[in-house]
C-alpha cells in the first residue's frame, strides 16, 4: 500500500496548510488544517477534513466494513450499518487519541443481538487493522443499537 501526500498551500502563495493525498488505488483525498488567527500562515482554510479526522474516518470505515461483512457471511439480513466515533485526545504533543468510543447502529431483519456483538468484537480484536493500531494508544470502547427493518 502506498500514498503520496502533497502540500497545496493557498493558491499562488504557498501558504496555508492544505494537502492532497493520492492513494495507491488511484483516489484522491483533500485535507486541510484548522485556521490559526494568531498565525494565519500556519493555519488552514477549513476547506477539508483535518488529517486526524481522516484517521478517525478511516478507522470507522474499516470497522464498519468488517461488521457488515461478518454479518453477511453469517447469512444475516443486514440492511444498514453506521458507526459514530467520539474521541478524546492528549493535551500535549503528540496529541494522540487517548479514548475512542464506537457506537454502531445496525439495521436488519431478525438479526440476533449476539451476532452484532460478536461481529463488533471480531472486528475490534482480530480484523480491523486501523482500530487495532489505534488501540496501542487509546482505550477503545464499543456499543450498539440494533434496529429492526
Secondary structure as GFF3:
##gff-version 3
##sequence-region A 1 149
A	DSSP	beta_strand	3	7	.	.	.	ID=ss1
A	DSSP	beta_strand	18	23	.	.	.	ID=ss2
A	DSSP	beta_strand	28	32	.	.	.	ID=ss3
A	DSSP	three_ten_helix	40	42	.	.	.	ID=ss4
A	DSSP	alpha_helix	51	73	.	.	.	ID=ss5
A	DSSP	beta_strand	77	89	.	.	.	ID=ss6
A	DSSP	beta_strand	97	109	.	.	.	ID=ss7
A	DSSP	alpha_helix	113	122	.	.	.	ID=ss8
A	DSSP	pi_helix	123	127	.	.	.	ID=ss9
A	DSSP	alpha_helix	129	134	.	.	.	ID=ss10
A	DSSP	beta_strand	139	148	.	.	.	ID=ss11
###
